């Protein structure tokens, strides 16, 4: 079984230095320094893939990307990050594909970088992590990004990002448990997934997928809560929107899911029921999640048809990212 995983991450020493120096958003992963070798060194990635039966990774930067730097550093930082990613991919062209880092808070420049990265560097789309300085992508200021993605017919991967300090303080800080507990609850345990789901909810409700039918959205973590609420959302959407299609129609037409290392059978079956295998891909979230042999064995042993297994393992990703 050919296996492609699509939410796998990298970084560069240059970006790590800039992030530590300039970013007002501070990373909430206590293992970031420990993970540096697996983020920066692509030979480490190859060794891990070979050991665990992974044929290809679709690589992207995530929450620590130049996206969250102050505007004067974000544009050049994203460009440098994409050039470095393309250079690394060129060394292993059969093992990696890439998604472009976008300086989303400077939307016109983000659109230009997406076009450059896709048409000149061979990237398979772009990635945006979380809200943008507290703003969601349905704000009209970001429309240039969707217009460019539509023109290119490409994919925007909507990854979680570090939520704001105000959100964390209101929703997750507590005297009943430790500061680390609040940080994890606000982040990888719950909070940033909820925010990523809100991102998708707002984009579709705002009519952006109606206006830009060639845009594809990819989301991890089994859809960031959306699949379990699709019918609920459909029931209330007519009250607030006059879009010609139901929320679920846009969602099933233009959104794609992957597990991001959440290898759990009930969630997989829910995603299959709501979306079908032709909108599901596989992902591990390497190196933040390192499941070893499980990344392959779970899918090999899953209670799905052979046709579904092949689509999830590689077919959907090959079609979506033109691999």
FIRO-377648 format. One record per atom (N, C-alpha, C, O): residue in one letter; x, y, z. Coordinates in steps of 0.1 Angstrom, whole numbers, plus 5000, padded with zeros to 4 digits. Layout:
<atoms>
AXYZ
...
</atoms>
This chain:
<atoms>
X500849885000
X500050005000
X500950125000
X501650155009
X500750204990
X501450334989
X500950425000
X499650435001
X501750495007
X501250585018
X501850725017
X503050745017
X500950825016
X501250965016
X500651025028
X499451015030
X501451105036
X500951175047
X501051325044
X502051375038
X500051405048
X499851535042
X499951655052
X499951765048
X500051625065
X500251735074
X501451715082
X501451675094
X502651735076
X503951705082
X504751835081
X504651905072
X505651855091
X506151985092
X507651995092
X508351905095
X508152115089
X509552145089
X509752285095
X508752365097
X510952325097
X511352455100
X512752485095
X513452395090
X513252605097
X514652635093
X515252715105
X514552775113
X516552705106
X517252775117
X517052925116
X516952995126
X516952975104
X516753115102
X515453165107
X515353265114
X514353085104
X513053115109
X512953105124
X512353185131
X513552995129
X513552975144
X514153105151
X513653145161
X515253155145
X515953265151
X515053395150
X514953465160
X514453415138
X513553525137
X512353515146
X511953615152
X511753395147
X510553375155
X510953415170
X510153485176
X512053365174
X512353385188
X512653535191
X512453585202
X513153605181
X513553745182
X512453835181
X512353935188
X511553815171
X510553915168
X509053885171
X508253975172
X508753755172
X507353715173
X506753755187
X507353735197
X505553815186
X504853845199
X504053725203
X503653715215
X503853625194
X503153505197
X504253405201
X505153375194
X504153355213
X505153265219
X504653125218
X503453095221
X505453035213
X505052895211
X504652835223
X505252855234
X503652755222
X503152685234
X503452535234
X502752455241
X504352495226
X504852355226
X506152345234
X507152395230
X506052275245
X507252275254
X508352185248
X509552195253
X508152115237
X509152025231
X509752085219
X510452015211
X509552215216
X509952275203
X511552255201
X511952215190
X512252285211
X513752275210
X514152135208
X515052105200
X513552045215
X513851905214
X513551845200
X514251765195
X512551905194
X512151855180
X512851925169
X512751885157
X513752015172
X514452095161
X515152005151
X514952025139
X515851895155
X516551815144
X515551755134
X515851745123
X514451705139
X513451645130
X512651755122
X512051715112
X512651875126
X512051985119
X512952035108
X512552055096
X514252045111
X515152115102
X515852015093
X516152055081
X516251905097
X517051805089
X516151715081
X515551625087
X516151725068
X515351645060
X515851495059
X515051405056
X517151475061
X517551335062
X517051265074
X516751145073
X516751335085
X516051275096
X514651225092
X514151115096
X513951305084
X512651275080
X512651155071
X511851065073
X513651145062
X513751025053
X513950905061
X513350795058
X514850905071
X515150795079
X513850745086
X513550625087
X513050835092
X511850805098
X510850745089
X510150645092
X510650805077
X509750755067
X510150605062
X509250525062
X511450585060
X511850455056
X511550345066
X511250235063
X511850385079
X511650295090
X510150255092
X509850145096
X509250345088
X507850325092
X506950315079
X505750325081
X507450295068
X506650265056
X505850385050
X504750365046
X506450505051
X505850625045
X506550655032
X507750685032
X505750655021
X506350685008
X506650835006
X507650865000
X505750915010
X505851065007
X505251145018
X504251095024
X505851255021
X505251355030
X504951485023
X505751525015
X503751545025
X503551685020
X503851775032
X503251765043
X504951855030
X505651925041
X505152075041
X504852135031
X504952125053
X504652265055
X505152315068
X505452245077
X505252445069
X505552515082
X504152525089
X503152505083
X504252545102
X503052545110
X502952665118
X503152775113
X502552655131
X502252765139
X503352865142
X503152975146
X504652825141
X505752905143
X506252975130
X507453025130
X505452975120
X505953025107
X506053175107
X505653245116
X506653225096
X506753375094
X505453445094
X505353565095
X504353365092
X503053425092
X502753515104
X502153615103
X503353475116
X503053545128
X504053645132
X503953715142
X505053675123
X505953775125
X505353915123
X504353925115
X505954015128
X505454155124
X505554175109
X506454115103
X504754255104
X504554265089
X505954285082
X506154235071
X506754365088
X508054405081
X508954285080
X509954285072
X508754175087
X509554055086
X508753935079
X509353845075
X507453945079
X506653835075
X506853805060
X506953685056
X506853905052
X506853885037
X508153815033
X508153715026
X509253885037
X510553825033
X510853695040
X511453605035
X510353675053
X510453555060
X509753435053
X510353325052
X508553465049
X507753355042
X508453315029
X508553205025
X508953415022
X509653395009
X510853305011
X511153205004
X511653345021
X512853265024
X512553125028
X513253025025
X511453115036
X511052985041
X510652895029
X510952775029
X509952945019
X509552875008
X510752834999
X510752724993
X511652924997
X512852894989
X513652774995
X514052684988
X513752785009
X514452675015
X513752545014
X514352435013
X512452545016
X511652425014
X511852365000
X512052244999
X511752454990
X511852404976
X513252344974
X513352244967
X514252404980
X515652344979
X515752204985
X516352114979
X515152194997
X515152065003
X514351954995
X514751844994
X513251994990
X512451904982
X513151854970
X513051744966
X513951944964
X514751914952
X515751804954
X516151734945
X516151784967
X517051674970
X516351544971
X517051434969
X515051544973
X514351424975
X512951434968
X511951424974
X512951454955
X511751494948
X510651384948
X509451414946
X511051264950
X510051154950
X509451124964
X508551044966
X510051194974
X509651174988
X508851284995
X508251275005
X509051414989
X508451524995
X507751614985
X508151624973
X506551674989
X505951784982
X505751894993
X505851865005
X505452014988
X505452124998
X504252214997
X503652224986
X503852275008
X502852385008
X503552515012
X504452515021
X503152625006
X503852745008
X503452815021
X502252825024
X504352875028
X504052965039
X503653095033
X504253145024
X502553155039
X501953275034
X501953385044
X501553355056
X502453505041
X502353615051
X500953675051
X500753785045
X500053605057
X498653625055
X498153765059
X497153815054
X498853825069
X498453955074
X498754065064
X498354185065
X499454035053
X499754125042
X499154055030
X499854005022
X497754065028
X497053975019
X497553985004
X497753874998
X497854104999
X498254114986
X499554044984
X499853974973
X500454064993
X501753994992
X501653844994
X502353764988
X500653805002
X500453665004
X499953594991
X500353484988
X499053674984
X498553624971
X499753614961
X499853514954
X500553714961
X501753704952
X502653594956
X503153524947
X502853564968
X503753454973
X503153324969
X503853234965
X501853304971
X501153184967
X501353154952
X501653044948
X501153264944
X501353244929
X502753204926
X503053114918
X503753274932
X505153244929
X505453104934
X506153024926
X505053064946
X505452934951
X504852824943
X505452714941
X503652844938
X502952734930
X503552724916
X503752614911
X503652844910
X504052844896
X505552834893
X505952784883
X506352884903
X507852884901
X508552774909
X509552724905
X508052754921
X508652654930
X508052524930
X508652424936
X506952504924
X506252374924
X505552334936
X505252214938
X505152434945
X504452404957
X502952364953
X502452394942
X502352284962
X501052224959
X499952304965
X498752254966
X500152424970
X499152504977
X499852584987
X501052604988
X499052644996
X499552725007
X498952675021
X497952605021
X499652725031
X499152695045
X499052825053
X499852915052
X497952825060
X497652945069
X497352885083
X496452795084
X497952925093
X497852865107
X497052965116
X497553065120
X495852925119
X495052995129
X494553125124
X494553155112
X494053205133
X493553345130
X494753435127
X495953395131
X494553545121
X495653635117
X495553755126
X494753845124
X496353765136
X496353875146
X494953895151
X494454005152
X494253785154
X492953785159
X491853805149
X490653805153
X492153805136
X491153825126
X491053685118
X491953615116
X489753655114
X489553535107
X489553565092
X489353685088
X489653465084
X489853485069
X488653525062
X488753555050
X487453535068
X486253585061
X486253735061
X485453795054
X487253805068
X487353945067
X487653985052
X488553915046
X487054075046
X487254115032
X488754145029
X489154135017
X489554185039
X490854225036
X491654105031
X492754115024
X491253975034
X491953855030
X491553805017
X492053695012
X490553865010
X489953804998
X490953784987
X490753684979
X492053864986
X493053844976
X493653704976
X494053644966
X493753644988
X494353514989
X493453414983
X493853324976
X492153424986
X491153324980
X491053344965
X490953254957
X491153474960
X491053494946
X492253434939
X492053374928
X493453444944
X494553374938
X494553224939
X494853154929
X494053174950
X493953024951
X492952974941
X493152864935
X491853054939
X490853014929
X491453024915
X491152934907
X492153124912
X492853134899
X493753024896
X493752974885
X494452974906
X495452874905
X494752734906
X495352634902
X493552734911
X492852604913
X493552524924
X493652394923
X494052584934
X494952514944
X494352504957
X493152554960
X495052454967
X494552424980
X495152514991
X496352544990
X494352555000
X494752625012
X494552525024
X493452485027
X495652495030
X495652405042
X495452495054
X496252585057
X494352475061
X493952565073
X494352485085
X493652405091
X495552525090
X496152455102
X495852535114
X495652655113
X495752475126
X495552545138
X496752635141
X497852615136
X496552745148
X497552835152
X497452865167
X496452825173
X498452925173
X498452955187
X497353065190
X497453165183
X496453035199
X495353125201
X495853245209
X496953245215
X495053355209
X495453475216
X495553465231
X494853375237
X496353545237
X496353545252
X495053575258
X494753515269
X494253665252
X492953695257
X492053575257
X491353545267
X492053505246
X491253375245
X491653275256
X490853215263
X492953265257
X493453165266
X493053205281
X492653115288
X493253335284
X492853375298
X491453355301
X491053305312
X490553385291
X489153375294
X488653225294
X487853185303
X489153145285
X488553015283
X489352895290
X488752795293
X490652915293
X491452805297
X492252815310
X492452725317
X492652945313
X493352955326
X492452925337
X491252965337
X493052865347
X492252825359
X493152805371
X494252765370
X492552835383
X493252815395
X493252665399
X493852625408
X492452585392
X492252445395
X493252355390
X493352235394
X494052405380
X495152325374
X496252415370
X496152535371
X497352345366
X498652425364
X498652515352
X497752495343
X499552605351
X499752685339
X500052605327
X499552635316
X500852495328
X501052415317
X499752345313
X499552325301
X498952305322
X497652245318
X496852335310
X496152295301
X496752465314
X495952565307
X496552585293
X495852605283
X497852585292
X498552605279
X498252495270
X497852515258
X498252375274
X497952255266
X496552245262
X496152215251
X495652285272
X494252285269
X493852385258
X493052365250
X494552505259
X494252605250
X494852575236
X494552635226
X495852485236
X496552445223
X496152315218
X494952295214
X497152225218
X496952095210
X495852005216
X495351915209
X495552025229
X494551935235
X493151975231
X492251885229
X492852105228
X491452145225
X491352275217
X490852285207
X491952385223
X491552515219
X491852555205
X491052615198
X493052525200
X493352565187
X492652485176
X492452535165
X492152365180
X491352295170
X489952355169
X489452365158
X489452395180
X488152465180
X488252595171
X487352615163
X489252665173
X489452795165
X489552755150
X489052835142
X490252655147
X490452615133
X489052575127
X488852605115
X488252505135
X486952475130
X486052595128
X485352605118
X486252695137
X485452825135
X485952895122
X485152955115
X487252885119
X487752935107
X487052885094
X486552965086
X486852755094
X486152695083
X484652735082
X484152765072
X484052735094
X482652775095
X482452915090
X481452935082
X483353005093
X483153145089
X483453155074
X482653235067
X484453085069
X484753095054
X483553055046
X483153125036
X482952945049
X481852895041
X480652975043
X479953015033
X480253015056
X479153095058
X479253235052
X478253295047
X480453285050
X480653415044
X480553415029
X480553515022
X480353295023
X480153275009
X481453275001
X481353284988
X482553255007
X483853244999
X483953124990
X484553134980
X483353014995
X483452894986
X482452904975
X482552844964
X481352974977
X480353004966
X481053094956
X480853064944
X481753194960
X482353294951
X483553234944
X483853264933
X484253144951
X485553084946
X485452934946
X486052864954
X484752874936
X484552734936
X485752644932
X485752524934
X486852714928
X488052634925
X488952624936
X490052554936
X488652694947
X489552684960
X489152554967
X488052514968
X490252484971
X490052364980
X490652394993
X491652464994
X489952355004
X490452375017
X490852235023
X490052135022
X491952225030
X492352105037
X492452135052
X492952235056
X491952035060
X491952055074
X492451925080
X492151815075
X493151935092
X493551815099
X492651775110
X491551835111
X493151685119
X492451645131
X491051615129
X490151655136
X490851535118
X489451485114
X488451605112
X487251585115
X488951715107
X488051825103
X487851925114
X486952015113
X488651925125
X488552025135
X487152055140
X486652165141
X486451945144
X485151945150
X483951955140
X482851925144
X484252005128
X483152035119
X482251915116
X481051925116
X482851795112
X482051685107
X480951645117
X479851605112
X481151655130
X480151605139
X478951705140
X477951685147
X479151825134
X478151935135
X477551975122
X476752065121
X477851895111
X477451935098
X475951955097
X475452055092
X475151855101
X473751865100
X473151975109
X472252045106
X473751995121
X473352095130
X473552235123
X472652325124
X474752255117
X474952375110
X473952405099
X473452515097
X473752295091
X472752305080
X471352355085
X470652435079
X471052305097
X469652345102
X469552485106
X468452545105
X470652555109
X470552695113
X471052795102
X470752905103
X471852745093
X472352835083
X471352915075
X471653035072
X470152865071
X469252945064
X468753065071
X468253165065
X468953065084
X468553185092
X469453305090
X469053415090
X470753275087
X471753375086
X472353395072
X473153485071
X472053315063
X472653325049
X471653285039
X470753205041
X471753355027
X470853315016
X471753255005
X471353264993
X472753185008
X473553114998
X472753004991
X471852944997
X473052984978
X472152884971
X472352744975
X471452664972
X473452704981
X473652574985
X473652565001
X473952665007
X473552445006
X473652425020
X475152425024
X475952405016
X475352455037
X476752455042
X477352325039
X478552325034
X476652215041
X477252085039
X477552055024
X478551985021
X476852125015
X477152105001
X478552164997
X479352104991
X478852285002
X480152345000
X481252265008
X482352245002
X480852225020
X481852155028
X482252025021
X483451995019
X481351945016
X481651815010
X482151834996
X482851744990
X481951954990
X482551974976
X483952024977
X484751984968
X484352104986
X485652174986
X486552154998
X487652214998
X486152085008
X486952065020
X487351915020
X486651825017
X488651895025
X489251765026
X489851755040
X490251845046
X489851625045
X490151605059
X491351505060
X491551425051
X492051515071
X493051405075
X493051395090
X492651485097
X493651285095
X493651265110
X494651335118
X494551355130
X495851375112
X496851445119
X497351365131
X497551415142
X497451235129
X497951145140
X496951105150
X497251025159
X495651145148
X494551105157
X494050975151
X492950975145
X494750865154
X494350735148
X493350675156
X493650585164
X492050715155
X490950665163
X489850615153
X489350695145
X489350495155
X488350435146
X487050515146
X486450535135
X486450555157
X485150615157
X485150745149
X484250775141
X486250825151
X486350955143
X486550925128
X485950995120
X487350825125
X487550785111
X486150745104
X485850785093
X485350665112
X484150625106
X483150745104
X482350745095
X483150835114
X482350955112
X482751035100
X481851075092
X484051055098
X484551135087
X484151065074
X483751125064
X484350935073
X483950855061
X482450875058
X482050885047
X481650865069
X480150875067
X479751015061
X478951025053
X480451115067
X480051255063
X480651295050
X480051375042
X481851245047
X482651305036
X482951205024
X483051245013
X483051075027
X483550985017
X485050975016
X485751075019
X485550865012
X486950845011
X487650935001
X488850965003
X486950984991
X487551074981
X487751214987
X488351294979
X487451234999
X487751365006
X488551345019
X488651435027
X489151225020
X489951195032
X491351155028
X491551075018
X492351215035
X493751175032
X494351125045
X493651125056
X495551095045
X496251045057
X497251145062
X497951215054
X497551155075
X498551245080
X498951205094
X498151145102
X500151235098
X500651205111
X500951325120
X500951315132
X501251435114
X501651555121
X503051545126
X503451595137
X503951485118
X505351465121
X506051605121
X505751685112
X506951635130
X507451545141
X506751565154
X507151515165
X505651655154
X504951675167
X504251555172
X504151525184
X503851465163
X503351335166
X504251235159
X504551245147
X504751135166
X505551035160
X504950895165
X505350845175
X504150845156
X503450725159
X504150595155
X503650485158
X505250615148
X506050495143
X505250405134
X504650455125
X505250275137
X504650175128
X503050195128
X502450155118
X502550265138
X501050275139
X500550365127
X499450345122
X501350455122
X500850545111
X500450465099
X499550495092
X501150355097
X500750265086
X499850155090
X498850125083
X500150085101
X499349975106
X497950005108
X497049925106
X497650125114
X496250165117
X495450155104
X494350105104
X495950215094
X495150225081
X495050085075
X494050055069
X496150005075
X496149875070
X495049785076
X494449705070
X494849805089
X493949725097
X492549785099
X491649725104
X492349905094
X491049975096
X489949905088
X490149835078
X488749905094
X487549845088
X486949925077
X485949995079
X487649935066
X487250005054
X487449915042
X488149805043
X486849945031
X486949865019
X488349885013
X489049985016
X488849795005
X490149814998
X490149944990
X491150014990
X489049974983
X488950094975
X489050224984
X489750314981
X488450224996
X488550335005
X489950345010
X490450455012
X490550235014
X491850235019
X492850295009
X493750375013
X492750264997
X493750314987
X493450464985
X494450534983
X492250504985
X491950654984
X492550724996
X493150834994
X492350675008
X492750745020
X494350745020
X494950845024
X494950635017
X496350615018
X497150705008
X498150755012
X496550724996
X497350804986
X496550864975
X496850974970
X495350804971
X494650844960
X494050984961
X494251064952
X493451014972
X492851154974
X493951254974
X493851364968
X495051234981
X496151324982
X496751354968
X497051464964
X496951244960
X497451254946
X496651344938
X497151424930
X495251334939
X494351414931
X494351554936
X494451654928
X494251574949
X494151714955
X495351794952
X495351904948
X496551734954
X497851804953
X498551784940
X499651824938
X497851714931
X498451684918
X499851624919
X500851674914
X499951514927
X501251454929
X501551354918
X502651284919
</atoms>
